Amino acid sequence: MDYQFKEIEQKWQKIWAQNQTFKAEKDTTKPKFYVLDMFPYPSGAGLHVGHPLGYIASDIFARYKRLKGFNVLHPMGYDSFGLPAEQYAIQTGQHPALTTETNINTYREQLDKIGFSFDWSKEVRTSDPGYYKWTQWIFMQLFNSWYNLETDRAEDITTLIEKFNASGSADVKAVCDEEVKSFLPSDWATMTSEEKQEELLKYRLTYLRESTVNWCPALGTVLANDEVKDGYSERGGHPVEQKKMMQWSMRISAYAERLLQGLNTIDWPEPVKEMQRNWIGKSVGASVKFAIENAPEGIPSHIEVFTTRVDTIFGVSYLVLAPEHELVTALTTPAQLDDINAYIAKTKKKSELDRMADTKTVSGAFTGSYVINPVSGERVQLWIADYVLAGYGTGAVMGVPSGDQRDWLFATHFNLPIVQILDAQKDVEHQADATKEGKYINSGFINGMNYTEATQTLNAWLEEKDAGKAKVNYRMRDAIFGRQRYWGEPIPVYFKDGLPYLIKEEELPLILPEIDKYLPTETGEPPLGRAENWSYDDEYEYELSTMPGWAGSSWYWYRYMDAKNDSDFASKEAISYWKDVDLYIGGSEHATGHLLYSRFWNKFLKDLGYVQEEEPFKKLINQGMIQGRSNFVYRVIDEDGRGTNTLVSHGLKKDYKTSALHVDVNIVENEILNIEKFKLFRPEFAEAEFVLENGKYICGVEVEKMSKSKFNVVNPDVLIESYGADTLRMYEMFLGPLEQSKPWNTNGIEGVFKFLRKFWRLFHNEAWQFNVSDSVPTKTELKALHKIIKKVQDDVERFSFNTSVSSFMIAVNELTDLKCKNRQVLEDLVIVLASYAPHICEELWALLGHEEGSLSYAKYPEFNPAYMVEDEFSYPISVNGKTRLNMNLSLTLEPKEIEEVVLADEHVQKYLEGKAPKKVIVVKGRIVNIVI
C-alpha cells in the first residue's frame, strides 16, 4: 500500500496510549534525563501551529535520549488556574472548573494527534485539589520559616523563637522588616501570644503588609506588572490604578544574592540571565539618614536614602519621595496640600512600569517640608515625583543635579540649585556630568580627595555619627502573593483578632468554596467573601484572597516526579533519582516571573532539606515565536471614499485606490484565493466582481502576530488531516532555527510530505509491497547511512533540528538513487528518523519484523568513521582538455598504474581513435588528461 498516514498515526497513538510506552519509572541501571516543557494554560481557542514548536523540539530530544540509553522523564500538564476562565465565568455564570475541563480536553486531543511521547500517567493540573494541596503546604512552610543571614539559608521559625528566648533580638541577623522591635529575653517572655505573633510576622518568609498594587476596579483584582500595559489591563483593556492594600508578600529579596550567583552555574540564554541580573539589581553603596526638620510627633525623625554615589552627597539640592510613601501626608504643609493631592491622583493612573520607562517627562510637587543634609547641615527641599517608587529601596532618592541627568532636568525645571562637586566635571550649567575623575570641590571635609578616598572617608564618618553606613542594596522587591479573585488556590490562613494563623496540615487541601457569582461582593471584598458558612472552626474568617497565577507553576516539576503521592509533594526516593530538570524549553517572556519565582521556591525547599539541587533547571532553551502569515484581498474605494463591491488582485492594486481586508489564510494556497470559499467566508461579497491576474486572484502577504482577529491562525488539526502529524512535526522544525522567530508559511509543507512518502517507498517495490533484502550493504550505502547517523546526532545534541530535516532529505535521495533495499541500512535509518517522524518509523520497524512498540527503546546506531574514509575516487577522464567520462579507481593506485588502467579501458580507446597518446597527465585524486 501507498503511505497511508492517517491509519498509521491513529494506530500508533492508540498503541502508545494502551501500553503506556513512555511511562517513566525509576531505573538505576540507566542514566536519567528529565525533559520538560513550560506547561500551557488551556485557553478556549485551543492550539494553533505556533504552540507545538517547543513541544516538538523537546519531544525529538526526549525520543533521541531514550534511543541513546537514557531513562527519560517527559511529562505534561496544565497551568489551569487563571483569569480568562474566571472572566468567562463572570460573563456566563459557568463555573471556571467546567470551562477549564472543556479546554483541557480540547488541548489533550490536539496534543495526542501530534504524537508526543509524554508520560501522561504523571499529568498535573494546578487547579486539582490533589495538586494545590501541596502548593498550600509549601506556603505553610514559607510562613513557618525565616532567613538566617548567619547560616545564609531559611530555617524553621522555631530556631528564631529559641534565639529570642535565649538572648532577645540583639544577636539576630535576619532578613526582616525595617521596623522590628529591639527587646531582651525577659521582654519576649512577658509578651502576649498576639504580640509575639505580630513580631514574628516581620520575620516570616511570607507575611502580610500594606503594599502598593496595580488595582483594576473593572476586574476586581490586583494585577502583576506584566498584566498592565500603558495604564490598562492587558486583558480587557480596563483602567488600572495604584492602590495601597494589605497583601500577602513573599520575601524573595532574602534570596537576592543566591539568585544572582546561581546564574553563573546554569546553562541558560545570556539575555534571560541578564534580565534576571537587572531585575535583581545589585548595587553597592551607602544608606544615609536625612533628619526631618521640625518632624511632627509620631513619625520617624529621619528619611533614609540609599545611594550608589555617597561621594556626591555635598551636591544634594533636593530630596524626592515616592508619591505613595507613608510620610508624604504627614510632611505635606497646608499650603502645598492641593498640589500634592493632585499629583498623587495623577500618579495613581500610571503603572510602575510606565513610571520607570518614562525618562523624558519631568514632573513633581513640593511638600513644603525640608530635611537636613547630614554632612553639610544645609536645609534641603523635600519633593515627591513619580520616578521614585515606594517599593524600590527606601522609596526616597537624593537629587544631585551636577552628576545625574535626570536630577539635572528636575532641578532645571523647578529652578533648584546645581552644585559642581568635582573639578573634572564639565559644563554642569548645561548638562550633568557623572564622572568620578578629579578632586572634590564644594564638598566640605572631602575637598581635594579622589573618588576612592572620598567614599571610604564618608562611609566611616556616617557610621561614626550614626548617620548612615556602607550597604549593599538590591532593586528586587518582595513578591506580592495574592489576587482578589476566585479561580486560584485558597490561602490556608484564618484570622483571629486581626492576626493570621495557619490551618492544620491535616486539614489540607483547603478547597475552593462554591459561590453564587464570581464578582467581588457589594462591599468590595474578593469573590470568596460570597461563600456561605465558610469559616474556620465555624468562628474565624478565612483569607479571602487567592494565590497568584505563579504559585502552582513555581514547583510543578517536582510533582511530575511522583504525581500520585498523597503523603508528600514527591517522595524522597523520586527526588533523589530525578533530581532536577536537564532540559527546559519555553518562552523568554517568563524571564522575571515564573523562572525567577521557581528558582526562589527551589532554593527554599533545598534549605529545608526537601530537595537536593540548588537550581531547578540545568539548561534552558527559549523557542522563537511562529508568526502569522496574513493574507489580504483589496477592495476598490470609490471617489467618495466608500468601499465598492469590486476586489482586485494584488498585482493590479497599484491601478486602483484600495483598502486591504484580511482573509482567512486557510482558503488561500500559494497566495491564490479560493474565490468560492471566500464568498462563504464573507457573504457580503457573494456577488462581488473579482479582477484577476492570468485567471487567478493573488492575495497580498504580511507577517504579523498569529491571532484570530487577523484570520491568520492555522489549526494543526487541519494540517494533520491533510498531511499527517509526522509531516507537521518535521515541517515545524524545517522552518528555521528553534530559538529564532519565523513566519508560518504552509506553502512548503507539501515538500516534507513528499519526502516521507519517498522514505516509505524505500521499503517497498513498485507495487507498494514491502520489500527489503538481507544482502551485504555496499560501501556507498553504508557511507550514506553513517553520514546521516553522525549528522543527526550532532544536530540534536546542539538543538539544530532544522538542518537535520534537510539532511534526511539528502540521505533518502542518495539511497533511492542507489536503489538501496538493504535491511541493515534501512533499519538503522528508521531508528535515526524515529525521533522526528515517530509514527511512520514505528510502522516500518514492525514491518521489519521487530516487536510492536519496541522502537522507542531501540539503540541509536553507532557512527563508524571508517565508512566515511574515501578509498575510491571518480576520476574525470579528459581527452585534449575535454571531459569524456568518469572512472572509479582505487586511491591506492599510483599515477603510472592509473595511466595503464585508463588507457586499457575500451571507452577511452574509442575516444583515442586508434592514436597513441602524446602525453598522459595524472594528478592523483584529481584528474586524468590525455593529449593526442
DRENROPA-730592 format. One line per 4 residues: number of its first residue (from 1); their letters; for each residue x, y, z of C-alpha. Coordinates in steps of 0.5 Angstrom, whole numbers, plus 500, padded with zeros to 3 digits. Example, Ala and Ser with C-alpha at 12.3 -4.5 7.8 and 13.67 -1.06 7.14 Angstrom:
<atoms>
1) as) 525,491,516  527,498,514
</atoms>
This chain:
<atoms>
1) mdyq) 500,500,500  502,507,499  504,511,505  497,511,509
5) fkei) 499,516,514  492,517,518  491,510,519  499,509,521
9) eqkw) 498,515,526  492,513,529  494,506,530  501,508,534
13) qkiw) 498,513,538  493,508,541  498,503,542  503,508,546
17) aqnq) 497,510,550  495,503,551  502,500,553  504,507,557
21) tfka) 510,506,552  513,513,555  512,512,563  518,513,566
25) ekdt) 520,509,573  526,509,577  531,505,574  538,506,577
29) tkpk) 541,502,571  541,508,566  543,515,567  537,519,568
33) fyvl) 535,525,563  529,530,565  526,534,559  521,539,561
37) dmfp) 516,544,557  513,550,560  506,547,561  501,551,558
41) ypsg) 495,555,560  489,551,557  485,557,553  479,556,550
45) aglh) 482,558,543  486,551,543  493,550,540  495,554,534
49) vghp) 501,552,530  506,556,534  504,553,540  507,546,539
53) lgyi) 514,549,536  518,548,543  514,541,545  516,538,538
57) asdi) 523,540,540  523,537,547  520,531,544  525,530,539
61) fary) 530,531,544  527,526,549  526,521,544  533,521,542
65) krlk) 536,521,549  532,514,550  535,511,544  542,514,547
69) gfnv) 540,509,553  537,514,558  532,514,563  527,520,560
73) lhpm) 522,523,564  518,527,559  511,530,563  506,535,561
77) gyds) 500,538,565  496,544,565  497,551,569  490,551,570
81) fglp) 488,557,575  488,563,571  484,570,570  481,568,563
85) aeqy) 477,562,566  474,567,571  472,572,567  468,567,562
89) aiqt) 465,565,569  463,572,571  460,573,564  456,567,563
93) gqhp) 456,564,571  459,558,569  464,555,574  471,556,572
97) altt) 472,549,573  468,547,568  471,552,563  478,549,564
101) etni) 476,542,564  473,543,557  479,547,555  484,541,557
105) ntyr) 480,536,554  481,540,547  488,541,549  489,534,550
109) eqld) 486,532,544  490,536,540  497,534,543  495,527,542
113) kigf) 495,528,535  502,531,534  505,524,537  508,527,543
117) sfdw) 512,522,548  509,525,554  508,521,560  501,522,561
121) skev) 501,518,568  504,524,571  500,529,569  499,535,573
125) rtsd) 493,541,574  495,546,578  487,547,580  486,540,582
129) pgyy) 486,540,590  490,534,590  496,538,587  494,545,590
133) kwtq) 494,542,597  502,542,596  502,549,594  498,551,600
137) wifm) 503,546,604  509,550,601  506,557,603  505,554,610
141) qlfn) 513,552,610  515,559,608  510,562,613  514,558,619
145) swyn) 521,560,616  525,566,617  532,567,613  538,567,618
149) letd) 544,571,615  549,568,619  548,561,616  545,564,609
153) raed) 539,560,609  532,559,611  531,556,618  524,554,622
157) ittl) 521,559,626  523,555,632  530,557,631  528,564,631
161) iekf) 524,563,638  530,560,641  534,566,640  529,571,643
165) nasg) 528,566,649  536,566,650  538,573,648  533,577,645
169) sadv) 533,581,639  540,583,640  544,578,636  539,576,631
173) kavc) 542,577,624  536,576,619  532,579,613  526,582,616
177) deev) 522,588,616  525,595,618  521,597,624  523,590,628
181) ksfl) 523,591,636  529,591,640  528,587,646  531,583,652
185) psdw) 529,576,653  525,578,659  521,583,655  520,577,650
189) atmt) 518,572,656  513,578,658  510,579,651  503,576,650
193) seek) 502,571,645  499,576,640  505,581,641  509,575,639
197) qeel) 505,573,633  506,580,631  513,581,632  514,574,628
201) lkyr) 510,576,622  516,581,621  521,576,620  517,570,616
205) ltyl) 518,569,609  511,570,607  508,576,611  502,581,611
209) rest) 504,588,610  501,594,606  503,595,599  502,599,593
213) vnwc) 499,595,588  496,595,581  489,595,582  484,594,577
217) palg) 477,596,579  473,593,573  477,586,574  476,587,582
221) tvla) 483,584,583  491,586,583  495,585,577  502,584,576
225) ndev) 506,589,573  507,585,566  499,584,566  499,592,566
229) kdgy) 500,596,559  500,604,559  496,604,565  491,599,563
233) serg) 490,592,564  492,587,558  486,583,559  480,587,557
237) ghpv) 484,594,557  481,597,563  484,603,567  489,601,573
241) eqkk) 491,605,579  496,605,584  493,603,591  495,601,598
245) mmqw) 492,595,600  494,589,606  497,584,602  501,578,603
249) smri) 508,578,600  514,573,599  521,575,602  524,573,595
253) saya) 529,579,597  532,574,602  535,570,596  537,576,592
257) erll) 545,574,592  544,567,592  539,568,586  545,573,583
261) qgln) 550,568,584  546,562,582  546,565,575  553,563,574
265) tidw) 552,556,575  547,554,570  546,554,562  541,559,560
269) pepv) 541,564,555  545,570,556  539,575,555  535,572,560
273) kemq) 541,571,565  542,579,564  534,580,565  535,577,572
277) rnwi) 541,581,574  538,587,572  531,585,576  535,583,582
281) gksv) 539,590,581  545,589,586  548,596,588  554,597,593
285) gasv) 553,604,596  551,607,603  545,608,607  544,616,609
289) kfai) 540,619,614  537,626,613  534,629,619  527,632,618
293) enap) 527,639,620  521,640,625  519,633,625  512,632,627
297) egip) 510,628,633  509,620,632  513,620,625  521,618,625
301) shie) 526,623,626  529,622,619  529,620,612  533,614,610
305) vftt) 536,614,603  540,609,599  546,612,594  551,609,590
309) rvdt) 555,615,590  555,617,597  561,622,595  556,626,591
313) ifgv) 553,628,598  555,635,598  552,636,592  545,634,594
317) sylv) 540,640,593  533,637,594  530,630,596  525,626,593
321) lape) 520,621,596  515,617,592  508,620,592  506,613,596
325) helv) 511,614,601  508,613,608  511,620,610  508,624,605
329) talt) 501,626,608  505,628,615  510,632,612  506,636,607
333) tpaq) 504,643,609  497,646,609  500,651,603  502,645,599
337) lddi) 496,640,600  492,641,594  499,641,589  501,634,593
341) nayi) 494,631,593  493,633,585  500,630,584  498,623,587
345) aktk) 492,623,584  495,623,577  501,618,579  495,613,581
349) kkse) 493,612,574  500,610,572  503,603,573  510,602,576
353) ldrm) 513,600,569  510,606,566  513,611,571  520,607,571
357) adtk) 520,607,563  518,615,562  525,618,563  523,625,559
361) tvsg) 518,628,563  519,632,568  514,633,574  514,633,581
365) aftg) 511,637,587  514,641,593  511,638,600  513,645,604
369) syvi) 518,641,608  525,641,609  531,635,611  538,637,614
373) npvs) 544,634,610  548,630,615  555,632,612  554,640,611
377) gerv) 548,641,616  544,645,610  537,645,609  534,641,603
381) qlwi) 527,642,600  523,635,600  519,634,594  515,628,591
385) adyv) 516,625,584  513,619,580  520,617,578  521,614,585
389) lagy) 517,608,587  516,606,594  518,599,594  524,600,591
393) gtga) 530,602,596  527,606,602  522,610,597  527,616,598
397) vmgv) 532,619,593  537,624,594  538,629,588  545,631,586
401) psgd) 544,635,579  551,636,577  552,629,577  546,626,574
405) qrdw) 542,628,568  535,626,571  537,630,577  539,636,573
409) lfat) 533,636,569  529,636,575  533,642,578  533,646,572
413) hfnl) 525,645,571  524,647,578  530,652,579  533,648,584
417) pivq) 541,649,586  546,646,582  553,645,585  559,643,582
421) ilda) 563,638,586  569,635,582  574,640,579  574,635,573
425) qkdv) 566,636,572  565,640,565  559,645,563  555,643,569
429) ehqa) 550,649,568  548,646,561  548,638,563  550,633,568
433) datk) 557,630,569  557,623,572  565,623,572  569,620,578
437) egky) 575,623,576  579,629,579  579,632,586  573,634,590
441) insg) 571,642,591  565,645,595  565,639,599  567,640,606
445) fing) 572,635,609  573,631,603  575,637,599  582,635,595
449) mnyt) 580,628,596  579,623,590  573,618,589  576,612,593
453) eatq) 579,617,599  572,621,599  568,614,599  572,611,605
457) tlna) 572,617,609  565,619,608  562,612,610  567,612,616
461) wlee) 564,619,618  557,617,617  558,610,621  561,614,627
465) kdag) 556,619,627  550,614,627  548,618,620  549,612,615
469) kakv) 553,606,613  556,603,607  551,598,605  549,593,599
473) nyrm) 542,594,596  538,590,591  533,593,587  529,587,587
477) rdai) 523,588,592  519,582,596  514,579,591  506,580,592
481) fgrq) 503,574,593  495,575,593  490,576,588  483,579,589
485) rywg) 480,573,585  476,567,586  480,562,581  486,561,585
489) epip) 489,557,590  486,559,597  491,561,602  491,557,608
493) vyfk) 490,562,613  485,564,618  485,571,622  484,571,630
497) dglp) 484,578,633  486,581,626  493,577,626  494,571,621
501) ylik) 494,564,623  495,557,619  490,552,619  493,545,621
505) eeel) 497,541,616  492,535,616  486,540,614  490,541,607
509) plil) 487,542,602  483,548,604  478,547,598  475,553,594
513) peid) 468,554,596  462,555,592  460,562,591  454,565,587
517) kylp) 457,570,583  465,571,581  465,578,582  467,582,589
521) tetg) 462,583,594  458,589,594  462,592,600  468,591,596
525) eppl) 471,584,599  474,579,594  469,574,591  471,569,596
529) grae) 467,574,601  461,571,598  462,564,600  456,562,606
533) nwsy) 458,559,612  466,559,610  470,560,616  475,556,621
537) ddey) 472,552,626  466,556,625  469,562,628  475,565,625
541) eyel) 475,569,618  479,565,612  484,569,608  479,572,602
545) stmp) 485,573,597  487,567,593  494,566,591  497,569,585
549) gwag) 498,565,578  505,564,579  504,560,585  503,553,582
553) sswy) 508,554,577  513,555,582  515,548,584  511,543,579
557) wyry) 517,540,576  518,536,583  510,534,583  512,530,576
561) mdak) 517,526,579  511,523,584  505,526,581  500,521,585
565) ndsd) 503,521,592  498,523,597  503,524,603  509,528,600
569) fask) 509,533,595  514,528,592  518,522,595  525,523,597
573) eais) 527,517,593  524,520,587  527,527,588  534,523,590
577) ywkd) 533,520,583  531,525,578  534,531,582  533,537,577
581) vdly) 531,539,570  536,537,565  533,541,559  527,546,560
585) iggs) 524,549,554  519,555,554  518,563,552  523,568,554
589) ehat) 517,572,557  518,569,563  525,571,565  523,575,571
593) ghll) 517,572,573  516,564,573  523,563,572  525,567,578
597) ysrf) 520,565,583  521,558,581  529,559,583  527,562,589
601) wnkf) 522,557,591  527,551,589  533,554,594  528,555,600
605) lkdl) 526,548,599  533,546,599  534,550,605  529,546,609
609) gyvq) 532,539,606  526,537,602  530,537,595  537,536,593
613) eeep) 539,541,588  540,549,589  538,550,582  532,547,578
617) fkkl) 533,548,571  540,546,569  539,548,561  534,553,559
621) inqg) 532,554,551  528,559,549  524,557,543  522,563,538
625) miqg) 515,565,536  512,563,530  509,569,527  503,569,523
629) rsnf) 503,570,515  497,574,514  493,575,507  490,580,504
633) vyrv) 485,582,499  484,589,496  477,593,496  477,598,491
637) ided) 475,605,494  470,610,490  471,617,489  467,619,496
641) grgt) 472,614,500  467,609,500  468,601,499  466,598,493
645) ntlv) 464,591,491  470,590,487  476,586,489  483,587,485
649) shgl) 488,582,485  495,584,489  499,586,482  493,590,480
653) kkdy) 492,594,486  497,600,484  492,602,479  486,603,484
657) ktsa) 485,606,490  484,601,495  483,598,502  486,592,505
661) lhvd) 482,587,508  484,581,512  482,574,509  483,567,512
665) vniv) 489,564,511  486,557,511  483,559,504  489,561,501
669) enei) 494,557,498  501,559,495  498,566,495  492,564,491
673) lnie) 485,566,493  479,560,493  474,565,491  468,561,492
677) kfkl) 471,559,500  472,567,500  465,568,499  462,564,504
681) frpe) 467,567,509  465,574,507  458,573,505  457,581,503
685) faea) 462,579,497  458,574,495  456,578,488  463,582,488
689) efvl) 467,583,482  474,580,482  479,583,478  484,577,476
693) engk) 491,576,474  492,571,469  486,568,471  487,568,479
697) yicg) 486,572,485  493,573,488  493,575,495  498,580,499
701) veve) 502,578,504  504,581,511  508,578,517  504,579,524
705) kmsk) 503,576,530  498,570,530  491,572,532  484,570,531
709) skfn) 483,577,529  487,577,523  485,571,521  492,568,520
713) vvnp) 491,563,525  493,556,523  490,550,526  495,544,527
717) dvli) 489,539,526  487,542,519  495,540,517  495,534,521
721) esyg) 488,532,517  492,533,510  499,531,511  500,528,518
725) adtl) 503,529,524  510,527,522  510,532,517  507,537,521
729) rmye) 513,536,526  518,536,521  516,542,518  516,546,524
733) mflg) 523,544,525  525,545,518  522,553,518  529,555,522
737) pleq) 533,555,528  529,553,534  531,560,538  529,565,532
741) skpw) 522,567,531  520,566,524  513,567,520  509,561,518
745) ntng) 508,559,511  504,553,509  507,553,502  513,549,504
749) iegv) 509,543,507  508,539,501  515,538,500  516,535,507
753) fkfl) 510,530,506  513,528,499  520,527,503  516,522,508
757) rkfw) 513,519,502  519,518,499  522,515,505  516,510,505
761) rlfh) 518,508,498  525,506,500  522,500,504  517,498,498
765) neaw) 517,496,491  513,499,485  507,495,487  508,498,494
769) qfnv) 509,491,497  514,491,503  521,489,500  528,489,504
773) sdsv) 533,485,503  539,481,507  544,483,502  551,486,505
777) ptkt) 551,493,504  555,497,499  561,502,502  557,507,498
781) elka) 550,505,502  554,505,509  557,512,507  550,515,506
785) lhki) 548,512,513  553,514,517  553,521,514  546,522,517
789) ikkv) 548,518,523  553,523,525  549,529,522  543,528,526
793) qddv) 547,526,533  551,533,532  545,537,530  540,534,536
797) erfs) 546,535,541  546,542,539  539,543,538  540,545,531
801) fnts) 533,541,529  532,545,522  539,542,519  537,535,521
805) vssf) 531,535,516  535,538,510  540,532,511  534,527,512
809) miav) 532,529,505  539,528,502  540,522,505  534,519,503
813) nelt) 535,522,496  542,518,496  539,511,498  534,512,493
817) dlkc) 539,513,487  543,507,490  536,503,490  538,501,497
821) knrq) 533,496,500  538,493,505  535,491,511  541,493,516
825) vled) 542,500,513  534,502,513  533,499,520  539,504,522
829) lviv) 536,510,518  529,508,521  532,509,528  535,515,526
833) lasy) 529,519,524  524,516,529  525,522,534  523,527,528
837) aphi) 517,522,525  516,517,530  509,514,527  512,512,520
841) ceel) 518,510,523  514,505,528  510,502,523  517,501,519
845) wall) 520,498,525  514,493,526  514,491,518  522,490,519
849) ghee) 520,484,524  521,488,531  516,487,537  511,493,536
853) gsls) 513,499,540  520,497,542  523,502,537  523,508,543
857) yaky) 528,504,547  532,501,541  539,503,541  542,509,537
861) pefn) 547,507,531  554,508,533  557,512,528  563,509,525
865) paym) 568,514,522  571,508,517  565,509,513  567,516,511
869) vede) 574,515,509  574,515,502  578,509,498  576,511,491
873) fsyp) 576,517,487  571,518,481  577,521,476  574,526,471
877) isvn) 578,523,464  579,529,459  582,528,452  585,534,449
881) gktr) 582,538,455  575,536,454  572,531,460  569,525,456
885) lnmn) 568,520,462  569,519,470  572,513,472  572,510,479
889) lslt) 579,508,481  582,506,488  586,512,491  592,507,493
893) lepk) 594,507,485  600,511,484  600,515,477  603,510,473
897) eiee) 598,505,475  592,510,474  595,511,467  595,504,465
901) vvla) 588,502,467  585,508,464  589,507,457  586,500,457
905) dehv) 579,502,458  575,501,452  571,507,453  578,511,453
909) qkyl) 580,507,447  574,510,443  576,517,444  583,516,442
913) egka) 581,513,435  587,509,435  592,514,436  598,514,441
917) pkkv) 598,519,446  603,524,446  602,525,454  598,523,460
921) ivvk) 598,528,465  595,524,472  594,528,478  593,523,484
925) griv) 586,524,487  584,530,482  584,529,474  587,525,468
929) nivi) 588,529,462  590,525,455  594,529,450  593,526,443
</atoms>
